Amino acid sequence: MEVKQNMSRIWKQRTAEAKALAEPLSSTIARLKTSLTESNSQGLLSGCSVLFAARPDQTELLNRTCFGRPIITAEKDKQWFQLSLEEALYLSSILKCMKLVGENKSTKSDEELWCHMMSKYYNFPVMFKAYSHLRMKNWVVKSGSLYGVDFVAYRHHPSLVHAEYAVIVLSDEGESKNGRLNSWSDFHCTLRLCGGVVKTLLLLHVRRMNGDGRICVSSLDDYNVEERIVSRWNPEKSREGPTSTREGSL
Amino acid sequence: MEVKQNMSRIWKQRTAEAKALAEPLSSTIARLKTSLTESNSQGLLSGCSVLFAARPDQTELLNRTCFGRPIITAEKDKQWFQLSLEEALYLSSILKCMKLVGENKSTKSDEELWCHMMSKYYNFPVMFKAYSHLRMKNWVVKSGSLYGVDFVAYRHHPSLVHAEYAVIVLSDEGESKNGRLNSWSDFHCTLRLCGGVVKTLLLLHVRRMNGDGRICVSSLDDYNVEERIVSRWNPEKSREGPTSTREGSL
């Protein structure tokens, strides 16, 4: 993924960059993985989300890596987290540090999980591919519903940086087609909004390359993700620098 | 169309409201109509727009009623205007004050005009119905491409007021379907953008009610326009006033 030339404006405070460098996201995620694995963590499938009771140290790690959102309950000794389906499956299938269980506390197989996810959201495989694609590159990925996009991606914790990318996931496959950006007016609208909230529009085109038609977590490798950044072309910024212009005008 | 409760914020300057009241748009359009009729005005079909050479008084009237945009040429005695297809057909077929001619200067019949417009833009009948629907109610209607919508509608001249409505035209008919607002993310995106630029989202749903299948200017009556305003529901503003709330909490 292209790295922006001017990084200074993405940090929220002056000290944010130093803080981020001192605590790379990858190492905090590694600590989260160890902690969740050691405690045999179980996430409880509950409708369109997954509930998880975290120990105090896990609470801090989940907050720092931006998985789920803490929910307020009357229980004093544990903090419950509500994870999105993408977040839960990422912890379970990619990081392999959380088991997901149904209401009868039985562990679900990969195939059962996939079935459950798709029964909630037909476009789940494509969205999960996009989510895990970014997470695996250590981007913090949160819902983009506030901006009318699928995800927003942060370089580090949202308390330190502004979201850099507004992400729309596109797919060619029949039902997974979400119909976004098919008309110019939709395209203009999205681009204008991204400009207004100082985010770059990132299109992730998820395509199924091969595979036996069976959809499961292991078939994720059959999907290919193509990244495209969309931005306005600024003629002023794109022409040759002032030195050569001045030479030319003499 | 619903009139906003709080009108004060739409005016650009303090004196704008008085200026607008002194010069209702309907009377300026009536003067434009008289002037264009008297001079046997001819608009020249040219690709996706119509060119018109205006006399000085007509230049002023076109500018004040926001038809077309003046273009710079080397000719000193006349001011050329570039009209959109909707604007030109409105002047020609609804106000009946301009003839539209082809490159060989021959006047086009209604049917020929319609064919020409549709060859440039398949969705023209639906867009023109929406445009004329608003214009006939004395709204100033301009392109909404800057905001990723079909039109923007102003209560008076854009120099006096901010655009109140961002207009998206929807249609059920096969090819005219522009695929907008079919997904929640597109909907959120549009609504968020409208909020950001202080416009209300106005959906014009254009439906063909009957007719013999022939499409011409007179068949516009067969189309029905349904207006819908979309805005966020604000629980704070929608609940009962502070007096009754206080009573309830005692």
Interface residues (C-beta under 8 A of the other chain):
Chain A: G144 S145 L146 Y147 G148 V149 D150 I168 N178 G179 R180 N182 S183 W184 S185 D186 F187 H188 C189 T190 L191 R192 L193 G196
Chain B: G144 S145 L146 Y147 G148 V149 D150 I168 N178 G179 R180 N182 S183 W184 S185 D186 F187 H188 C189 T190 L191 R192 L193 G196
